[in-house]
Amino acid sequence: MNCRGEMGGLVFGRVRLPPNREVGTRIDLAVRREPHPPLRRRPLTKHSRRNERIRRLTPPGSPWIARVDRVLLILFVAALAGCDRLDMYDQPRYEALEASKFFGDGLSARPKVEGTIARGALRDDVPFYTGRDGEQPVSQIPAAAYRAVYDRHPQRFDQPFEHIEQSRLRMALLERGRERFDIYCSVCHGRTGDGDGMIVRRGFRRPPSYHIDRLRQSASGHFYDVISNGFGSMASYSSRIDAGDRWAIVAYIRALQLSQNATLEDVPDDERENLARPEVKDASARSKEDVK
């Protein structure tokens, strides 16, 4: 409780003590409380004047207010009745694999109409999408594979597809194939195709090396068919690798096979001069050691 001096006396809260009495002594005086100051009314604003008029025009118990309350109650009950949670939860539609009494076979999921082709899935280039020409696997990379690698990253080429050199398209296809091979294939077949991938070192079944005579003499369509449909313990990768990337991987497998079994005759004449002989390399290495 705050205390303050006023007119020679002490005031504790709202109780005034005479000045000739000390604090803590007993007094028999009537307690006189100071009156509260009058409350000030705030000036009426535009909204407060409007509310004041509404309050005066509609006193408590007014029939108009009763009608409004009644209407609001009816609207609330009607809105609540319209929100039937069961109908919203179980909507009039078929769930996946739900039974149907409308169709004769009792299935709500209808089979595709025979001959239906999805948008963008017209596979008119049979060798490109199957790796076969009739019953035999194709021996060369289809031309559509180069078109696919161009359409995938056209911004890396500075001219239309028809004017691009075949060597640039071949290099782009090999780079794409190496990237996809390292992601999907190297875990089993190894980075060089020897069949010593990381999971093979951990106990998985070892695949055959790409450098054996049987696979070096196999057609390119054989590798495409194995990637698409699987072979032995290898599963199909058709759901993870599209047709263009499968041919890119096949091209890179061919490059790996050539790298391990190439001869000097396979090197172009203008590139043979860039190949250093082993004895020249050894001599240069010994001369550097002697200098050190």
N, C-alpha and C positions, 0 to 999 in steps of 0.2 A: 504494500500500500504506500503510495507516495504521500509525502507531507510537504506543506509549504506554509510560509508566514503570510498572514493577511490581517491588517488593521489591528496589530498588536496581539493577535491570537493565533492559535494553531488550528489548522483544518486538516483532519485525517479523513481522506475520502470526502464525504459530504457532512461530517460531524465537526462542529466548531467548539473549541475549548476556550474558556475565558483566559485572559492574559495573566491573572494572578495565580493560576494553578500550574504546577509543574506536571510534566508528562509522567504518567505512572501513578498519580495520586487518585484516590477515589472521589468522585464528584457525583452529586445528586441533582443533575440538571436534566431538563427535558432535551431530548435530542431534536435538534432542528436541522432539517434537510434542506439543502439549497434546491430551488426549483430548476428543472431542466430548461435550457434555452429553447425558445420556440423553433419548431421545424420549418425550414424554408422549402417552399414548393418550387420545383424546377420550372423554368419557363416552358410552356407548351410548344412543341414542335409541330410540324405538319402531320407526321404520323401519329403523334400522341393526341392531337386534336381530333383526328379521325377516329381513333380508338375510343376517345372519351365520348364522342357523339354516338358511336355504336353501343357503348355500354349504357348510355342514358336511354337510347331508343329500345334496347332489348334488355330489360331488367331480368333478374333471375326468375325462372318459372314461366318465361314468355312462351306462348304457343308456337311462335316462329322458330325458337330454338329447339323446342321439342320435335317439330316436324323435321328440321335439319338433322337432328340426332337420329331420328327414325330412318330417314333416307340413307344416311351413312351406314347405319347398322345393316340395312337390307343389302346395300352394295357390297359390303364386306362379306356377308354370308354367301351372296351369289358368287363372288370371286373365289371364296374358299371352296365352294361346291364344285366349281369348274376345274380346280387343280386336283384331279384324281391321280394320285401318284402311281397307281397300278397300271392305268392305261398308258401313262407316259413311260413307265418302265418296260412294259410288255407291248411294244408298238406293233401295229398290224403289218409286219414284214417277216420274211424268212431269215432265220439265222443260218450260219454256215452249216451245211449238211443236215439241216432240219427236215423232218419228214413232211410230206405234202399229200393231202387228199385230193388235190385238183388233178394231178397227173396220174396216169395209169400205173407207172412204175413206182409211185410213192416217193419220188425224189424231187426235192425243190431245186437242186443244182442240176441244170440242164446240160447235157453233153454238147460239144461243139458240132455245128453243122459240118457235114463232110465237105472238105475243100475250102474251109475257112482259112484265111491268111491274115495274121495280125499285121497292124500297121508297121511298116519298116522291116518285115520279116519275109519278104518275097525272095526266096532263094532260087533264083533262076540260073545262077552260075553254079552248076552241079560240081565241077572239079574243085572250085574254091571252097564250097561248103561241106563237101563230103571227102575230098582227097582222092576221089576215084573218077576214072573215065570209063564208064561202063562197069565192068567187073574187076578191072585192073587198077591198082593204085597209080597215080600220076608220078612221073619221074622228075618233073621240073616244078619250080615254084610258080604258081599261076600269076598272070599279069595283074589280076585283081588284088593281090597281096600288096603290090607296090602302090596301087591306087588307095588302098586302105591306110597305109602309113602316111601317105600324103594328106588324105582327108582328116586324119587324126590331128596333125599339127601343120596346117597349111602356112602358118605364119613363119615357119622356119625356112621356107623356100621363097625366093624373091621373084618368082615367075610362075606362070600357069603350069599345070601338070604336063601338058603336051610338049612343052619346050625344055623340060628338065632333063639333064643328062642321066642316062641309066646308071652310071657309077654313083651319082649322088643319091638316087633312090635306093640302090643296093646298100650303100653305107648306112642310110637312115633305117632301112629294114634290119640290118645287122645290129645296130645300136639298140633298137627297140627290142629285138630278140634277146640280146644279152641281158638287158634289164629285166625282162620277164623271166628269163631262164634263171637268173640269180634269185629271184623271188620265189618261184614255184618249183623249180626242178633241182636246184643245186643242193637242197637239203638231203636228197637221196642220191642223185647222180654225181655230186661233187661239182666244183667250179670248172674242171677240165673234162668232165664226162667219163671219168674212170670208175664211177660207181662207189666212191668212198665218201659219201656225204656224211654230214654230222650225225644224223639219226642212224646211219649204218654203223658208225663207230660206237653208238650206244646200244647196239644189239638188234636193230631192224634188219630185215632180209636184204641182202646185197643185190642190187640190180646188175644186169650185164653191162659191161663197158661199151661205150659207143665206138670204140676203136677196134673191136673184133671184126673179122672179115664178114661175118654174117650181116652185121648192122651197117658196115661201110658199103656193102653191096645192095642194101635194101633201098627201095624207092622212097622218095620224099613223102609220097602219100601214105606210106606205112607209118611214119612217125606222127603225121597228122591224125591218122585213124586211132592210134594208141592214145594220143592226148585227148581226143574227142570221146572215145568209148571205153578207155581203160584196157589193161592187158595184164593177166595174171594177178598179182597182188596190188597192182597200181589201179587206183580208182579213176573214174572219168573226171576230167577237168573242164568239161564243156560249160558248166554253170559258172565257172570262175574266170575262164579265159575265152574271149570271143574269137571268131574265126580269123580275123586279121592278126591278132597276137599269136595264135597257134602257128600260123605260117611264118611269122617272125622268129618264133622259137625253132622251128624246123630249119630255117635258114642259118641260124646261129649254130645248131647242131652240126650242120654240114661244114660250117667254118671250123668248128672244133675238130672234126674228123680230118679235115684237110691240114690243119695245123700240126697234127701228130704224124701225118703220113705224106707230107709234101716232099717233092723232089725239086732239084734245081730247074728242071724243065717246066715245072708249074709256075715259076716266077717269070713275069714279063721281062723282055729283053732290056727295056729301059730302067728296070729296077734291080737287075742283077748286079750292077756296079755298086749299088749301095750296100750290098751284102759283104761283110768283112769275113775273110777266111779265119778259121779257128787258130791257125798257126800265127797269123798276123796279130790277132788279139793277144795271144800268149806272149809274143815278142814285145808288143807295146807295153803289156803289163810288167814284164821283166825289166824293161828299160826304165819304167817309172819307179820301180823298186830300187834300181841301181842309183838313180838320181837321189832318192831319199837317203 
